[in-house]
Amino acid sequence: MNTGISPFVVAARILSVIGMGLTAAVAILLALVPEWLWAGAAALAFLPFLGLIVLVERYSVRHGLIGVNPPARRD
């Protein structure tokens, strides 16, 4: 059975998803205006949040917080 998830992992996931959604929405809206310089800046602001979610998910997999449970042993 998987162990409990740390509150820091949950907080980092929430922060990264909110950050990615906000920066992507701002980039799209600014591209529609068109304010290309600010749209590019907002698109670049997306990258740290993407990196955060990648790091958090790698940490979760490495520590067994997500993924496939090992098969039960029949001894």
C-alpha positions, 0 to 999 in steps of 0.5 A, a space after each residue: 500500500 502506498 504511504 501518505 503524501 507529505 503536505 509539502 508535496 500536496 502544496 507544491 502540486 497545488 502551487 504548480 498547477 495554479 501557476 501553470 494555469 495562470 501563466 498559460 492563460 495570461 500568455 494566451 490572452 496577451 497573444 490575442 491582444 497582441 502584446 507579443 513581448 508580454 505574451 512571451 514573458 508570460 510564456 517564459 514564466 510558465 517554465 518554473 512551474 513546469 519544472 516544479 511539477 516535474 521535480 515534485 512528481 519525480 520525488 513522489 515516484 522515487 519515494 513510493 508515493 505514486 505508482 503501481 503497488 508491488 504484487 502481494 506475496 503469497 507465502 
